[in-house]
Structure formats: C-alpha cells, structure tokens
Amino acid sequence: MSFNTLYIFELKDIRHVYGKKNGSLQDKNDLEIDMLRISRGTITGLAGPNGSGKSTLLKILAFAIRPTFGTVLFNGEPAHPFSKKVRFNITLLTQEPYLLKRSVYDNIIYGLKIRGMKRHDQNVDMDKKISDAMSHVGLDFDMFAHRRWNELSGGEAQRVAMAARLVLKPSVLLLDEPTASVDADSAIMIRRAAQKARDEWGTTIIVASHDQNWLNGVCDSHLHLLKGLIIPESEMKYSKE
C-alpha cells in the first residue's frame, strides 16, 4: 500500500473476531472494514450503539490488539503493540480512569518517566509540564498535585487520566466514551482539552461517544458503526441509546 502523507492511519481488509465458536472462527466478524483512512490533525467521531465495534476499532488503532486479519499502517508503515513508535505517539483514554495508587503528580509524570525524562533533569521543568497539563483539564496544581488517587471524585480522576495523556503531547489521542461517567463540569473540561490538543499541537483525535451534540460540534468527520460495519449516514437506522 502506498503511503500518503495526509493519512496518519490506513486500515485495509480488517476483520476481527473475538474468540472461537465450535472450535473455529465465528462466521460473523466483530469488526469488518475494507478500507479506512484517517487524516492527520483531524477530529473523527465514532457513533453507534453499544456493541457496534467502536471500542474494538479504537483498540486496533491504539495497537492494543491486533486484528484477526488485515493491515494497519501508522504514518505509512506497519506498527506493532508495545513498539516505541506506538507507545510514544498514541495514547488511549477509556471511560474508566485507571490510575496508579499514587498521587496526582506521580500519575501524570509516569508517562514522561517512561520516556526517559527525570524529575530533577536540569533541562526540563517537570513541575511546569505537570502544571500545564493539569490546567488544560481545570485542575489547580497547588490544590491537586499531591492528592492521592483515592481522594478524587470520579470526574476529577478522569481529568487526571486525561492530563496524564496530554502531558505527552501525543500524535494521536483516542477517546472511548471519555465523558460518559463524569459530572457536567468535568465533561466540559475534557472536551475542551481534547479540542485544544488538536488546535495547539496538531494532535489527531478519534473519539467514540454517545454525545451526538459534542461530535457534531467538534468533529471534522464521522464514522457510524453498526454490528461491526461502517454504515453510510443515509442508511443509519439504529436507535440512539
């Protein structure tokens, strides 16, 4: 497949099946995509009912799972789970904020430390990096940096999880129902932070959400999924949940 510099992702002949049935692969694919190209620096919305394949597609794009069949190119080249190319450029935020049992500061700095940055590195103002990431999601550094993970509300925990991704300034930010289980104020902050990442850093955003108003307001393009297939908008018949 030829590489087009406009596309950060190119998927071809994707078929994914979870598990086996009667000793063989199921006849029905959980996800089936003949061709999908996503342009860099855009915001793409994923819509569809529960079980339509949105989360599976995001996991494939995050290289958290390999499709059963098919090709996935990242920046024009095949990529593999846990490779530096993926780990340092793509990050996924899920509906549930899985935090380390540490302080807010330690949760946000964790990804930077994996990338070789040290808290006392003279060339890096780590506190400023953490503070800036927290400010993107409306968290005051002095008030929240040293709070423990179990001292946060659900919305605050999700904002910390978002800040931990923003501090990396990723090439790709994947969001899987990021505001479904948070309070209204936290939802607003997470939405603004995602859009700001695209506007300021050129981050490619792909977001799955039932919040159609949000998707309509920020997305450059939409993908509608139903039973593992991408459905043209004119054919959408599923009921909103």
N, C-alpha and C positions, 0 to 999 in steps of 0.2 A: 504494500500500500504506500502510495506516495505521501510525503509529509507536506502539509500546507501550514505555513507558519501562523495562519489565523486560528488554527484549532489547537486547543490545549488537550482535548480528549478526542479520540476517534475509536469508535466501537464498531466491530464488523462481525456479523454472523454469531451473535451472542445467544447462547442457550444455557440456562442454568436450572438445575433440578436439585431440590433438597431431598437427600435420602434415596432409598430404593423401595420398590414395591414388588412383592412376589419375586424377589431375587434379581430384578432387573430395573433399569431406569424407568421411571414413570413415563407414560405416553405424553402426559401434559407437562410442558415446561413451566416452571415458576416465573421465568423471565425469558422473553424471546424478542430480540432486537436485531433486525437485519443490518441496519446502518444508523449510527448516531454520531454527529459531530457537534462539539461544543466549542464555541469561540472563546478565546481568552479575554479576560477583562469584562465579561458579561455576567448578568444575574439570570439564572434559569430557574423557573419554578416547576416543581413536580406536584401534580394534583392527581387525586384518585382516592377511592375508598380504601379502608384498611384491607390489607392482603392483596393489593393490586400490583405490588412489586417495587414500590418506591424505596423502601429500606434496602431491599436486595440490590437495586441499582446503585444506591449510594455506597454500599459496602464494596461493590465491584469497583466503583470509581475511586474509592479510598484504598484499594488494593488490600482490603481486609480479608476478602475471599477471592478465589479465582473462579471465573465462570466455568461451568462444566465443559463448554465448548466455546470457541470464538477467540477473537483478537481484541486486546485493549492496548491502545497506544497512548502514551503520555508525552507531550511535546514531540510527537512524531516517532517515538521509539517504544518498544515493549518495556514494561516495568514489572517489577516483582514485589510481592509483600516483603516488608522489612528492609528493602534496599534503601540506601541513603537518599537516592533520588526521590523516593516516595516519602520517607519519614521526615525529611527536612522541607518538603514543599506542599504536602497535602495533609489536611487535618479535618477530622470529623467530630461534630458536636451532636450528641444524641439527646433524646428527650429527657433521660435521666442523667443528672450531673454526678458522674463517678469521680469523687475527689479522694485524694490521698488523705490519710488520717493525720494531717499536719495542719500548719497554719495556712491562711490565705496566701501569704507571701511565698511560702515553700511550695504550694501548689502551682502558683503562677511561674515561679522560677525554674521549676522542674524541667520543662522542655528546653530552656536555654542551657541548663547544665548538661543535658544530654548532647547538645550541640557543641559542647566544649567551652562554653563561657563560664567564668568563675566569678563569684560574688565580689571578690576583692581584686579583680583584674583592674589595673590602673587605667586601661584603655576603654573600659566600659563602666558607665554609670548605671549599675544594675538597679539601684533604687528608683532612678528616673524611669527606666524601662518599665518596671513594675507599676509605678505610679501612673504612667501614661496609659498603660493597658487597663488599669482599674478605672481611670477617668472615662475611658471610652464606654464603659458599661455603668457609669454613675456611682461608683464606689469610692469613697474618700479613703486615701491611703492611710492617714493617721488613725482613722476610726476602724478600718477593717483589716489592715495588713497583718496584724498579729492575732487576729481571731482564729480560733480553732474551727475545723470543718464542722463540728457538731454544735457550733454556736451560731450557725447561719440558718435563715429561713430557706424554704425551697427555692424561692426566686433569687435570693442572694447567692445561694450555692450555684445556680445555673449561670448567674452573671460571672462568678469566679471562674467557672469552667470555660465560659466564653473568653474572658480576659486571658486565661492560660493559652488559648489558641491565638488570640490577637497579638500577644507579645511576640510571637514567632514571625509575624508579618508573612503569612503563608501565601504561596502562589494560588492555592485552591482551598476554599473553606466550604465544607459540606455540612449542611444543617438538616437534621432529621427531626422534624416537629419540635424545634427548639423552644417554642413558647407555649406548648400545649398544656403544661402543668405548672405554670408560674402565674404570679399576680400581674395585674394590668401594667403597673409601673415597670416591672422587670421586663415584661414583654416588649414594651416600647423601647427600653434601653437596648435590648438585644437586637431588635430590628434596626434601630439607628446605627448601632455599632457595625452590623453587617454591611449596611449600605456605605458607611464611612470607609470601611476597609476596601471596598471596590473603588470608591471615588478618590481616595488618597493614595492607595498603594497599587491599584490595578488588580486586586485580588479577584479571581474568578469565584463566583458564589453559585452554588447549586443548593436549593432549599426545597425540602418537602414539607408541606403544611396544608392543613385543612382551612387555614385562614385565607379565603379567596380574596378578601379585600387587600390584604398585605401583598399577596402575589401579584394582583392586578396593579398595585401601586408602585412596585419596585422592579418587577422583572422585565427583562428585555425580550424574553421568550418563555413559552410554557410547553411542558410536556404533560399530556394526560395519559395516565396508565389505567388499564382495566384488565384484570386477570392475566397480568404479566406481559401485556402488549401495549405499545404506544398507539393511542387511538386519535385519529384526526378530530379536531374540535367539533366538526359538524356531525360526528357520529356519537358524541358523548351522550349517554342515556342514563348513567348511574345517578342515583340519588345522593345528595350531599349528606355527609354524616356530621 
